[in-house]
Amino acid sequence: MTKFDRGDVVIVELGMMPRPDRVSSFSVRQPDKERNMSVVVPMTTEIRGGACEVAFPKPAWLNQESVVNVLGIAGVDNAKIIRRIAPFPKAAFSEIVAVAARMIGLR
């Protein structure tokens, strides 16, 4: 199993596209001992300026500017996580958490 922590960017096979996707790991490690799953939020180059998009400075490992689409939050089997890339920028990750909380009515 690929080792990663909350806030790490990982490559995962979501099955929606013919190529693996970059996502930010959102959940705490092993949130449910009965399931080998994590919660992730996808990164996308389709920037629309929506209230549930979180912008972040483009790191060297990305080819073009991207945002995190918090509306795309999903649970994935940890077996589909291919590899860890890097930690997500802390300030932007805090914004992902705030947007997710607002989106589901916690704030």
Biopython code that builds the backbone (N, CA, C, O; Angstrom):
import numpy as np
from Bio.PDB.StructureBuilder import StructureBuilder

atoms = [
    (1, "MET", "N", (0.842, -1.184, 0.000)),
    (1, "MET", "CA", (0.000, 0.000, 0.000)),
    (1, "MET", "C", (0.888, 1.248, 0.000)),
    (1, "MET", "O", (1.911, 1.296, 0.683)),
    (2, "THR", "N", (0.489, 2.231, -0.758)),
    (2, "THR", "CA", (1.192, 3.507, -0.811)),
    (2, "THR", "C", (0.990, 4.250, 0.506)),
    (2, "THR", "O", (-0.134, 4.361, 0.995)),
    (3, "LYS", "N", (2.070, 4.752, 1.071)),
    (3, "LYS", "CA", (1.970, 5.521, 2.317)),
    (3, "LYS", "C", (1.745, 6.995, 1.976)),
    (3, "LYS", "O", (2.441, 7.571, 1.140)),
    (4, "PHE", "N", (0.761, 7.581, 2.642)),
    (4, "PHE", "CA", (0.461, 8.994, 2.448)),
    (4, "PHE", "C", (-0.248, 9.498, 3.691)),
    (4, "PHE", "O", (-0.780, 8.716, 4.478)),
    (5, "ASP", "N", (-0.251, 10.813, 3.859)),
    (5, "ASP", "CA", (-0.905, 11.447, 4.998)),
    (5, "ASP", "C", (-1.962, 12.417, 4.522)),
    (5, "ASP", "O", (-2.034, 12.757, 3.341)),
    (6, "ARG", "N", (-2.777, 12.855, 5.455)),
    (6, "ARG", "CA", (-3.789, 13.860, 5.153)),
    (6, "ARG", "C", (-3.087, 15.093, 4.590)),
    (6, "ARG", "O", (-2.098, 15.564, 5.151)),
    (7, "GLY", "N", (-3.600, 15.605, 3.485)),
    (7, "GLY", "CA", (-3.006, 16.780, 2.864)),
    (7, "GLY", "C", (-1.973, 16.470, 1.799)),
    (7, "GLY", "O", (-1.496, 17.385, 1.128)),
    (8, "ASP", "N", (-1.611, 15.201, 1.622)),
    (8, "ASP", "CA", (-0.670, 14.837, 0.559)),
    (8, "ASP", "C", (-1.385, 14.779, -0.787)),
    (8, "ASP", "O", (-2.558, 14.414, -0.867)),
    (9, "VAL", "N", (-0.672, 15.139, -1.825)),
    (9, "VAL", "CA", (-1.172, 14.956, -3.186)),
    (9, "VAL", "C", (-0.755, 13.555, -3.611)),
    (9, "VAL", "O", (0.406, 13.166, -3.484)),
    (10, "VAL", "N", (-1.728, 12.807, -4.119)),
    (10, "VAL", "CA", (-1.469, 11.442, -4.557)),
    (10, "VAL", "C", (-2.044, 11.235, -5.952)),
    (10, "VAL", "O", (-2.930, 11.968, -6.392)),
    (11, "ILE", "N", (-1.520, 10.223, -6.638)),
    (11, "ILE", "CA", (-2.064, 9.801, -7.927)),
    (11, "ILE", "C", (-3.014, 8.650, -7.641)),
    (11, "ILE", "O", (-2.647, 7.688, -6.967)),
    (12, "VAL", "N", (-4.223, 8.747, -8.149)),
    (12, "VAL", "CA", (-5.230, 7.716, -7.883)),
    (12, "VAL", "C", (-5.964, 7.363, -9.174)),
    (12, "VAL", "O", (-6.180, 8.220, -10.031)),
    (13, "GLU", "N", (-6.338, 6.115, -9.301)),
    (13, "GLU", "CA", (-7.124, 5.639, -10.441)),
    (13, "GLU", "C", (-8.595, 5.767, -10.063)),
    (13, "GLU", "O", (-9.145, 4.895, -9.391)),
    (14, "LEU", "N", (-9.242, 6.872, -10.501)),
    (14, "LEU", "CA", (-10.652, 7.095, -10.176)),
    (14, "LEU", "C", (-11.583, 6.335, -11.116)),
    (14, "LEU", "O", (-12.757, 6.140, -10.803)),
    (15, "GLY", "N", (-11.062, 5.904, -12.268)),
    (15, "GLY", "CA", (-11.876, 5.135, -13.188)),
    (15, "GLY", "C", (-12.745, 5.961, -14.112)),
    (15, "GLY", "O", (-13.443, 5.396, -14.955)),
    (16, "MET", "N", (-12.729, 7.292, -13.983)),
    (16, "MET", "CA", (-13.565, 8.139, -14.828)),
    (16, "MET", "C", (-12.851, 8.534, -16.115)),
    (16, "MET", "O", (-13.499, 8.854, -17.112)),
    (17, "MET", "N", (-11.541, 8.513, -16.100)),
    (17, "MET", "CA", (-10.751, 8.918, -17.256)),
    (17, "MET", "C", (-9.773, 7.793, -17.573)),
    (17, "MET", "O", (-9.504, 6.955, -16.713)),
    (18, "PRO", "N", (-9.239, 7.759, -18.786)),
    (18, "PRO", "CA", (-8.290, 6.698, -19.131)),
    (18, "PRO", "C", (-6.919, 6.861, -18.475)),
    (18, "PRO", "O", (-6.059, 5.993, -18.618)),
    (19, "ARG", "N", (-6.710, 7.953, -17.766)),
    (19, "ARG", "CA", (-5.429, 8.187, -17.097)),
    (19, "ARG", "C", (-5.671, 8.398, -15.606)),
    (19, "ARG", "O", (-6.772, 8.782, -15.210)),
    (20, "PRO", "N", (-4.664, 8.153, -14.777)),
    (20, "PRO", "CA", (-4.807, 8.407, -13.330)),
    (20, "PRO", "C", (-4.951, 9.908, -13.066)),
    (20, "PRO", "O", (-4.515, 10.733, -13.868)),
    (21, "ASP", "N", (-5.559, 10.245, -11.949)),
    (21, "ASP", "CA", (-5.810, 11.633, -11.585)),
    (21, "ASP", "C", (-4.989, 12.035, -10.369)),
    (21, "ASP", "O", (-4.644, 11.202, -9.531)),
    (22, "ARG", "N", (-4.677, 13.341, -10.287)),
    (22, "ARG", "CA", (-4.034, 13.891, -9.101)),
    (22, "ARG", "C", (-5.140, 14.361, -8.162)),
    (22, "ARG", "O", (-6.070, 15.055, -8.575)),
    (23, "VAL", "N", (-5.027, 13.978, -6.910)),
    (23, "VAL", "CA", (-6.005, 14.393, -5.910)),
    (23, "VAL", "C", (-5.257, 14.754, -4.633)),
    (23, "VAL", "O", (-4.104, 14.367, -4.442)),
    (24, "SER", "N", (-5.930, 15.500, -3.764)),
    (24, "SER", "CA", (-5.382, 15.769, -2.441)),
    (24, "SER", "C", (-6.093, 14.859, -1.454)),
    (24, "SER", "O", (-7.322, 14.779, -1.446)),
    (25, "SER", "N", (-5.323, 14.179, -0.629)),
    (25, "SER", "CA", (-5.876, 13.315, 0.404)),
    (25, "SER", "C", (-6.524, 14.201, 1.460)),
    (25, "SER", "O", (-5.878, 15.099, 2.000)),
    (26, "PHE", "N", (-7.793, 13.953, 1.757)),
    (26, "PHE", "CA", (-8.557, 14.835, 2.625)),
    (26, "PHE", "C", (-8.822, 14.232, 4.000)),
    (26, "PHE", "O", (-8.834, 14.953, 4.997)),
    (27, "SER", "N", (-9.033, 12.939, 4.065)),
    (27, "SER", "CA", (-9.404, 12.321, 5.342)),
    (27, "SER", "C", (-8.195, 12.017, 6.215)),
    (27, "SER", "O", (-7.056, 11.990, 5.748)),
    (28, "VAL", "N", (-8.469, 11.793, 7.477)),
    (28, "VAL", "CA", (-7.422, 11.336, 8.378)),
    (28, "VAL", "C", (-7.052, 9.912, 7.987)),
    (28, "VAL", "O", (-7.820, 9.234, 7.303)),
    (29, "ARG", "N", (-5.888, 9.458, 8.413)),
    (29, "ARG", "CA", (-5.447, 8.098, 8.091)),
    (29, "ARG", "C", (-6.431, 7.090, 8.699)),
    (29, "ARG", "O", (-6.780, 7.190, 9.875)),
    (30, "GLN", "N", (-6.866, 6.140, 7.907)),
    (30, "GLN", "CA", (-7.796, 5.080, 8.297)),
    (30, "GLN", "C", (-8.994, 5.616, 9.083)),
    (30, "GLN", "O", (-9.139, 5.314, 10.268)),
    (31, "PRO", "N", (-9.852, 6.407, 8.435)),
    (31, "PRO", "CA", (-11.001, 6.974, 9.146)),
    (31, "PRO", "C", (-12.005, 5.899, 9.598)),
    (31, "PRO", "O", (-12.791, 6.141, 10.514)),
    (32, "ASP", "N", (-11.987, 4.738, 8.976)),
    (32, "ASP", "CA", (-12.905, 3.652, 9.321)),
    (32, "ASP", "C", (-12.128, 2.339, 9.276)),
    (32, "ASP", "O", (-11.698, 1.912, 8.205)),
    (33, "LYS", "N", (-11.947, 1.708, 10.409)),
    (33, "LYS", "CA", (-11.122, 0.496, 10.447)),
    (33, "LYS", "C", (-11.743, -0.663, 9.670)),
    (33, "LYS", "O", (-11.056, -1.641, 9.375)),
    (34, "GLU", "N", (-13.019, -0.570, 9.338)),
    (34, "GLU", "CA", (-13.698, -1.641, 8.604)),
    (34, "GLU", "C", (-13.496, -1.541, 7.085)),
    (34, "GLU", "O", (-13.728, -2.510, 6.361)),
    (35, "ARG", "N", (-13.072, -0.388, 6.617)),
    (35, "ARG", "CA", (-12.901, -0.187, 5.177)),
    (35, "ARG", "C", (-11.523, 0.401, 4.902)),
    (35, "ARG", "O", (-11.053, 1.262, 5.646)),
    (36, "ASN", "N", (-10.886, -0.053, 3.855)),
    (36, "ASN", "CA", (-9.571, 0.449, 3.454)),
    (36, "ASN", "C", (-9.781, 1.584, 2.448)),
    (36, "ASN", "O", (-9.427, 1.458, 1.276)),
    (37, "MET", "N", (-10.362, 2.692, 2.920)),
    (37, "MET", "CA", (-10.713, 3.807, 2.049)),
    (37, "MET", "C", (-10.220, 5.123, 2.621)),
    (37, "MET", "O", (-9.953, 5.245, 3.817)),
    (38, "SER", "N", (-10.106, 6.107, 1.732)),
    (38, "SER", "CA", (-9.776, 7.477, 2.112)),
    (38, "SER", "C", (-10.698, 8.423, 1.351)),
    (38, "SER", "O", (-11.285, 8.053, 0.334)),
    (39, "VAL", "N", (-10.815, 9.631, 1.850)),
    (39, "VAL", "CA", (-11.574, 10.671, 1.167)),
    (39, "VAL", "C", (-10.578, 11.582, 0.464)),
    (39, "VAL", "O", (-9.583, 12.002, 1.055)),
    (40, "VAL", "N", (-10.853, 11.885, -0.808)),
    (40, "VAL", "CA", (-9.964, 12.719, -1.607)),
    (40, "VAL", "C", (-10.755, 13.827, -2.291)),
    (40, "VAL", "O", (-11.972, 13.731, -2.452)),
    (41, "VAL", "N", (-10.044, 14.878, -2.692)),
    (41, "VAL", "CA", (-10.636, 15.954, -3.484)),
    (41, "VAL", "C", (-9.809, 16.095, -4.761)),
    (41, "VAL", "O", (-8.583, 16.178, -4.700)),
    (42, "PRO", "N", (-10.476, 16.122, -5.920)),
    (42, "PRO", "CA", (-9.746, 16.137, -7.187)),
    (42, "PRO", "C", (-9.175, 17.502, -7.560)),
    (42, "PRO", "O", (-9.714, 18.549, -7.202)),
    (43, "MET", "N", (-8.079, 17.448, -8.282)),
    (43, "MET", "CA", (-7.477, 18.640, -8.866)),
    (43, "MET", "C", (-7.877, 18.657, -10.337)),
    (43, "MET", "O", (-7.977, 17.606, -10.970)),
    (44, "THR", "N", (-8.107, 19.854, -10.882)),
    (44, "THR", "CA", (-8.524, 19.964, -12.270)),
    (44, "THR", "C", (-7.931, 21.202, -12.929)),
    (44, "THR", "O", (-7.653, 22.199, -12.264)),
    (45, "THR", "N", (-7.744, 21.127, -14.230)),
    (45, "THR", "CA", (-7.302, 22.290, -15.005)),
    (45, "THR", "C", (-8.508, 23.054, -15.564)),
    (45, "THR", "O", (-8.342, 24.116, -16.164)),
    (46, "GLU", "N", (-9.708, 22.525, -15.375)),
    (46, "GLU", "CA", (-10.941, 23.195, -15.824)),
    (46, "GLU", "C", (-11.350, 24.216, -14.773)),
    (46, "GLU", "O", (-12.179, 23.938, -13.907)),
    (47, "ILE", "N", (-10.762, 25.390, -14.862)),
    (47, "ILE", "CA", (-10.983, 26.449, -13.873)),
    (47, "ILE", "C", (-12.195, 27.266, -14.287)),
    (47, "ILE", "O", (-12.206, 27.884, -15.352)),
    (48, "ARG", "N", (-13.212, 27.263, -13.441)),
    (48, "ARG", "CA", (-14.466, 27.956, -13.752)),
    (48, "ARG", "C", (-14.753, 29.111, -12.809)),
    (48, "ARG", "O", (-15.696, 29.871, -13.031)),
    (49, "GLY", "N", (-13.949, 29.254, -11.756)),
    (49, "GLY", "CA", (-14.139, 30.353, -10.814)),
    (49, "GLY", "C", (-15.279, 30.120, -9.842)),
    (49, "GLY", "O", (-15.821, 31.079, -9.293)),
    (50, "GLY", "N", (-15.654, 28.882, -9.619)),
    (50, "GLY", "CA", (-16.752, 28.569, -8.714)),
    (50, "GLY", "C", (-16.377, 28.730, -7.248)),
    (50, "GLY", "O", (-15.200, 28.757, -6.888)),
    (51, "ALA", "N", (-17.402, 28.836, -6.414)),
    (51, "ALA", "CA", (-17.202, 29.019, -4.977)),
    (51, "ALA", "C", (-16.597, 27.789, -4.309)),
    (51, "ALA", "O", (-16.069, 27.886, -3.201)),
    (52, "CYS", "N", (-16.665, 26.643, -4.964)),
    (52, "CYS", "CA", (-16.119, 25.405, -4.380)),
    (52, "CYS", "C", (-14.786, 25.017, -5.010)),
    (52, "CYS", "O", (-14.336, 23.882, -4.859)),
    (53, "GLU", "N", (-14.151, 25.957, -5.718)),
    (53, "GLU", "CA", (-12.812, 25.736, -6.260)),
    (53, "GLU", "C", (-11.794, 26.417, -5.347)),
    (53, "GLU", "O", (-12.014, 27.529, -4.867)),
    (54, "VAL", "N", (-10.683, 25.730, -5.119)),
    (54, "VAL", "CA", (-9.608, 26.313, -4.310)),
    (54, "VAL", "C", (-8.370, 26.426, -5.194)),
    (54, "VAL", "O", (-7.837, 25.426, -5.674)),
    (55, "ALA", "N", (-7.926, 27.664, -5.397)),
    (55, "ALA", "CA", (-6.721, 27.911, -6.186)),
    (55, "ALA", "C", (-5.497, 27.747, -5.296)),
    (55, "ALA", "O", (-5.582, 27.887, -4.076)),
    (56, "PHE", "N", (-4.371, 27.452, -5.910)),
    (56, "PHE", "CA", (-3.110, 27.301, -5.173)),
    (56, "PHE", "C", (-1.967, 27.598, -6.125)),
    (56, "PHE", "O", (-2.128, 27.466, -7.338)),
    (57, "PRO", "N", (-0.804, 28.000, -5.597)),
    (57, "PRO", "CA", (0.345, 28.275, -6.469)),
    (57, "PRO", "C", (0.760, 27.014, -7.227)),
    (57, "PRO", "O", (0.794, 25.929, -6.647)),
    (58, "LYS", "N", (1.069, 27.145, -8.499)),
    (58, "LYS", "CA", (1.439, 25.993, -9.328)),
    (58, "LYS", "C", (2.791, 25.441, -8.899)),
    (58, "LYS", "O", (3.809, 26.125, -9.007)),
    (59, "PRO", "N", (2.800, 24.193, -8.407)),
    (59, "PRO", "CA", (4.070, 23.571, -8.044)),
    (59, "PRO", "C", (4.802, 23.047, -9.279)),
    (59, "PRO", "O", (4.209, 22.940, -10.352)),
    (60, "ALA", "N", (6.068, 22.726, -9.134)),
    (60, "ALA", "CA", (6.885, 22.259, -10.261)),
    (60, "ALA", "C", (6.369, 20.956, -10.871)),
    (60, "ALA", "O", (6.605, 20.699, -12.051)),
    (61, "TRP", "N", (5.671, 20.130, -10.091)),
    (61, "TRP", "CA", (5.223, 18.834, -10.596)),
    (61, "TRP", "C", (3.914, 18.901, -11.389)),
    (61, "TRP", "O", (3.423, 17.872, -11.853)),
    (62, "LEU", "N", (3.348, 20.099, -11.548)),
    (62, "LEU", "CA", (2.157, 20.270, -12.392)),
    (62, "LEU", "C", (2.545, 20.954, -13.687)),
    (62, "LEU", "O", (3.377, 21.861, -13.695)),
    (63, "ASN", "N", (1.940, 20.516, -14.784)),
    (63, "ASN", "CA", (2.226, 21.107, -16.091)),
    (63, "ASN", "C", (1.528, 22.435, -16.304)),
    (63, "ASN", "O", (2.038, 23.301, -17.015)),
    (64, "GLN", "N", (0.363, 22.603, -15.693)),
    (64, "GLN", "CA", (-0.371, 23.853, -15.875)),
    (64, "GLN", "C", (-1.155, 24.197, -14.619)),
    (64, "GLN", "O", (-1.333, 23.371, -13.724)),
    (65, "GLU", "N", (-1.623, 25.451, -14.578)),
    (65, "GLU", "CA", (-2.381, 25.930, -13.430)),
    (65, "GLU", "C", (-3.606, 25.046, -13.212)),
    (65, "GLU", "O", (-4.275, 24.642, -14.164)),
    (66, "SER", "N", (-3.885, 24.756, -11.951)),
    (66, "SER", "CA", (-5.013, 23.902, -11.599)),
    (66, "SER", "C", (-5.696, 24.444, -10.351)),
    (66, "SER", "O", (-5.172, 25.331, -9.678)),
    (67, "VAL", "N", (-6.864, 23.905, -10.055)),
    (67, "VAL", "CA", (-7.581, 24.193, -8.822)),
    (67, "VAL", "C", (-8.031, 22.870, -8.225)),
    (67, "VAL", "O", (-8.039, 21.840, -8.899)),
    (68, "VAL", "N", (-8.405, 22.911, -6.957)),
    (68, "VAL", "CA", (-9.034, 21.756, -6.324)),
    (68, "VAL", "C", (-10.535, 21.975, -6.406)),
    (68, "VAL", "O", (-11.035, 23.026, -6.004)),
    (69, "ASN", "N", (-11.255, 20.989, -6.923)),
    (69, "ASN", "CA", (-12.701, 21.056, -7.048)),
    (69, "ASN", "C", (-13.323, 20.328, -5.857)),
    (69, "ASN", "O", (-13.500, 19.110, -5.894)),
    (70, "VAL", "N", (-13.652, 21.071, -4.808)),
    (70, "VAL", "CA", (-14.157, 20.459, -3.577)),
    (70, "VAL", "C", (-15.498, 19.762, -3.809)),
    (70, "VAL", "O", (-15.832, 18.828, -3.080)),
    (71, "LEU", "N", (-16.268, 20.192, -4.801)),
    (71, "LEU", "CA", (-17.524, 19.501, -5.121)),
    (71, "LEU", "C", (-17.293, 18.063, -5.572)),
    (71, "LEU", "O", (-18.208, 17.241, -5.519)),
    (72, "GLY", "N", (-16.088, 17.760, -6.012)),
    (72, "GLY", "CA", (-15.770, 16.412, -6.489)),
    (72, "GLY", "C", (-15.289, 15.479, -5.393)),
    (72, "GLY", "O", (-14.766, 14.405, -5.689)),
    (73, "ILE", "N", (-15.451, 15.861, -4.142)),
    (73, "ILE", "CA", (-14.997, 15.040, -3.016)),
    (73, "ILE", "C", (-15.519, 13.611, -3.181)),
    (73, "ILE", "O", (-16.672, 13.395, -3.553)),
    (74, "ALA", "N", (-14.649, 12.647, -2.897)),
    (74, "ALA", "CA", (-15.029, 11.249, -3.128)),
    (74, "ALA", "C", (-14.289, 10.317, -2.180)),
    (74, "ALA", "O", (-13.214, 10.639, -1.674)),
    (75, "GLY", "N", (-14.879, 9.175, -1.956)),
    (75, "GLY", "CA", (-14.210, 8.112, -1.218)),
    (75, "GLY", "C", (-13.556, 7.175, -2.223)),
    (75, "GLY", "O", (-14.166, 6.818, -3.231)),
    (76, "VAL", "N", (-12.326, 6.779, -1.953)),
    (76, "VAL", "CA", (-11.625, 5.860, -2.859)),
    (76, "VAL", "C", (-11.010, 4.717, -2.063)),
    (76, "VAL", "O", (-10.621, 4.874, -0.906)),
    (77, "ASP", "N", (-10.937, 3.582, -2.708)),
    (77, "ASP", "CA", (-10.251, 2.430, -2.131)),
    (77, "ASP", "C", (-8.765, 2.756, -2.124)),
    (77, "ASP", "O", (-8.220, 3.174, -3.146)),
    (78, "ASN", "N", (-8.105, 2.571, -0.995)),
    (78, "ASN", "CA", (-6.675, 2.880, -0.908)),
    (78, "ASN", "C", (-5.838, 2.069, -1.891)),
    (78, "ASN", "O", (-4.726, 2.471, -2.231)),
    (79, "ALA", "N", (-6.353, 0.941, -2.349)),
    (79, "ALA", "CA", (-5.631, 0.132, -3.333)),
    (79, "ALA", "C", (-5.533, 0.860, -4.678)),
    (79, "ALA", "O", (-4.680, 0.521, -5.498)),
    (80, "LYS", "N", (-6.393, 1.854, -4.912)),
    (80, "LYS", "CA", (-6.359, 2.611, -6.171)),
    (80, "LYS", "C", (-5.391, 3.786, -6.112)),
    (80, "LYS", "O", (-5.184, 4.470, -7.114)),
    (81, "ILE", "N", (-4.798, 4.026, -4.944)),
    (81, "ILE", "CA", (-3.819, 5.100, -4.815)),
    (81, "ILE", "C", (-2.479, 4.561, -5.292)),
    (81, "ILE", "O", (-1.910, 3.649, -4.691)),
    (82, "ILE", "N", (-1.984, 5.142, -6.387)),
    (82, "ILE", "CA", (-0.798, 4.636, -7.070)),
    (82, "ILE", "C", (0.490, 5.105, -6.407)),
    (82, "ILE", "O", (1.393, 4.309, -6.154)),
    (83, "ARG", "N", (0.568, 6.423, -6.124)),
    (83, "ARG", "CA", (1.769, 6.931, -5.471)),
    (83, "ARG", "C", (1.527, 8.313, -4.893)),
    (83, "ARG", "O", (0.607, 9.025, -5.297)),
    (84, "ARG", "N", (2.368, 8.674, -3.947)),
    (84, "ARG", "CA", (2.360, 9.984, -3.312)),
    (84, "ARG", "C", (3.258, 10.905, -4.136)),
    (84, "ARG", "O", (4.320, 10.494, -4.602)),
    (85, "ILE", "N", (2.821, 12.157, -4.311)),
    (85, "ILE", "CA", (3.645, 13.129, -5.034)),
    (85, "ILE", "C", (4.344, 14.074, -4.053)),
    (85, "ILE", "O", (5.572, 14.151, -4.023)),
    (86, "ALA", "N", (3.555, 14.788, -3.258)),
    (86, "ALA", "CA", (4.109, 15.802, -2.357)),
    (86, "ALA", "C", (3.013, 16.273, -1.411)),
    (86, "ALA", "O", (1.834, 16.009, -1.648)),
    (87, "PRO", "N", (3.389, 16.967, -0.344)),
    (87, "PRO", "CA", (2.344, 17.564, 0.499)),
    (87, "PRO", "C", (1.710, 18.749, -0.238)),
    (87, "PRO", "O", (2.385, 19.466, -0.976)),
    (88, "PHE", "N", (0.422, 18.941, -0.030)),
    (88, "PHE", "CA", (-0.282, 20.081, -0.611)),
    (88, "PHE", "C", (0.090, 21.318, 0.206)),
    (88, "PHE", "O", (0.304, 21.199, 1.413)),
    (89, "PRO", "N", (0.177, 22.506, -0.409)),
    (89, "PRO", "CA", (0.501, 23.719, 0.353)),
    (89, "PRO", "C", (-0.462, 23.894, 1.538)),
    (89, "PRO", "O", (-1.679, 23.824, 1.363)),
    (90, "LYS", "N", (0.082, 24.119, 2.739)),
    (90, "LYS", "CA", (-0.727, 24.162, 3.967)),
    (90, "LYS", "C", (-1.844, 25.204, 3.931)),
    (90, "LYS", "O", (-2.971, 24.909, 4.329)),
    (91, "ALA", "N", (-1.552, 26.409, 3.464)),
    (91, "ALA", "CA", (-2.574, 27.454, 3.443)),
    (91, "ALA", "C", (-3.725, 27.068, 2.518)),
    (91, "ALA", "O", (-4.892, 27.264, 2.858)),
    (92, "ALA", "N", (-3.399, 26.523, 1.360)),
    (92, "ALA", "CA", (-4.444, 26.104, 0.421)),
    (92, "ALA", "C", (-5.225, 24.916, 0.978)),
    (92, "ALA", "O", (-6.434, 24.822, 0.769)),
    (93, "PHE", "N", (-4.545, 24.004, 1.686)),
    (93, "PHE", "CA", (-5.266, 22.866, 2.262)),
    (93, "PHE", "C", (-6.249, 23.346, 3.330)),
    (93, "PHE", "O", (-7.357, 22.819, 3.434)),
    (94, "SER", "N", (-5.854, 24.333, 4.118)),
    (94, "SER", "CA", (-6.774, 24.908, 5.114)),
    (94, "SER", "C", (-7.999, 25.493, 4.432)),
    (94, "SER", "O", (-9.107, 25.410, 4.962)),
    (95, "GLU", "N", (-7.806, 26.080, 3.266)),
    (95, "GLU", "CA", (-8.942, 26.628, 2.514)),
    (95, "GLU", "C", (-9.839, 25.501, 1.998)),
    (95, "GLU", "O", (-11.061, 25.646, 1.988)),
    (96, "ILE", "N", (-9.248, 24.374, 1.567)),
    (96, "ILE", "CA", (-10.051, 23.216, 1.143)),
    (96, "ILE", "C", (-10.952, 22.768, 2.290)),
    (96, "ILE", "O", (-12.138, 22.506, 2.087)),
    (97, "VAL", "N", (-10.390, 22.682, 3.495)),
    (97, "VAL", "CA", (-11.157, 22.267, 4.672)),
    (97, "VAL", "C", (-12.300, 23.257, 4.932)),
    (97, "VAL", "O", (-13.425, 22.843, 5.214)),
    (98, "ALA", "N", (-12.019, 24.553, 4.840)),
    (98, "ALA", "CA", (-13.041, 25.571, 5.077)),
    (98, "ALA", "C", (-14.146, 25.504, 4.030)),
    (98, "ALA", "O", (-15.325, 25.614, 4.368)),
    (99, "VAL", "N", (-13.783, 25.327, 2.770)),
    (99, "VAL", "CA", (-14.788, 25.230, 1.695)),
    (99, "VAL", "C", (-15.644, 23.980, 1.891)),
    (99, "VAL", "O", (-16.862, 24.034, 1.726)),
    (100, "ALA", "N", (-15.019, 22.857, 2.240)),
    (100, "ALA", "CA", (-15.775, 21.624, 2.465)),
    (100, "ALA", "C", (-16.750, 21.796, 3.631)),
    (100, "ALA", "O", (-17.900, 21.365, 3.547)),
    (101, "ALA", "N", (-16.299, 22.418, 4.707)),
    (101, "ALA", "CA", (-17.170, 22.643, 5.863)),
    (101, "ALA", "C", (-18.355, 23.527, 5.491)),
    (101, "ALA", "O", (-19.489, 23.242, 5.876)),
    (102, "ARG", "N", (-18.097, 24.601, 4.742)),
    (102, "ARG", "CA", (-19.183, 25.485, 4.307)),
    (102, "ARG", "C", (-20.127, 24.752, 3.362)),
    (102, "ARG", "O", (-21.347, 24.901, 3.446)),
    (103, "MET", "N", (-19.549, 23.957, 2.461)),
    (103, "MET", "CA", (-20.338, 23.257, 1.448)),
    (103, "MET", "C", (-21.339, 22.280, 2.065)),
    (103, "MET", "O", (-22.446, 22.120, 1.552)),
    (104, "ILE", "N", (-20.950, 21.620, 3.172)),
    (104, "ILE", "CA", (-21.884, 20.675, 3.789)),
    (104, "ILE", "C", (-22.605, 21.252, 4.995)),
    (104, "ILE", "O", (-23.248, 20.521, 5.749)),
    (105, "GLY", "N", (-22.498, 22.570, 5.181)),
    (105, "GLY", "CA", (-23.280, 23.257, 6.195)),
    (105, "GLY", "C", (-22.725, 23.222, 7.603)),
    (105, "GLY", "O", (-23.477, 23.392, 8.562)),
    (106, "LEU", "N", (-21.428, 23.006, 7.754)),
    (106, "LEU", "CA", (-20.829, 23.007, 9.086)),
    (106, "LEU", "C", (-20.408, 24.398, 9.527)),
    (106, "LEU", "O", (-20.144, 24.613, 10.709)),
    (107, "ARG", "N", (-20.340, 25.353, 8.592)),
    (107, "ARG", "CA", (-19.962, 26.731, 8.931)),
    (107, "ARG", "C", (-20.920, 27.694, 8.295)),
    (107, "ARG", "O", (-20.776, 28.905, 8.458)),
]
sb = StructureBuilder()
sb.init_structure("model")
sb.init_model(0)
sb.init_chain("A")
sb.init_seg("    ")
for serial, (resi, resn, name, xyz) in enumerate(atoms, 1):
    if name == "N":
        sb.init_residue(resn, " ", resi, " ")
    sb.init_atom(name, np.array(xyz, "f"), 0.0, 1.0, " ", f" {name:<3s}", serial, name[0])
structure = sb.get_structure()
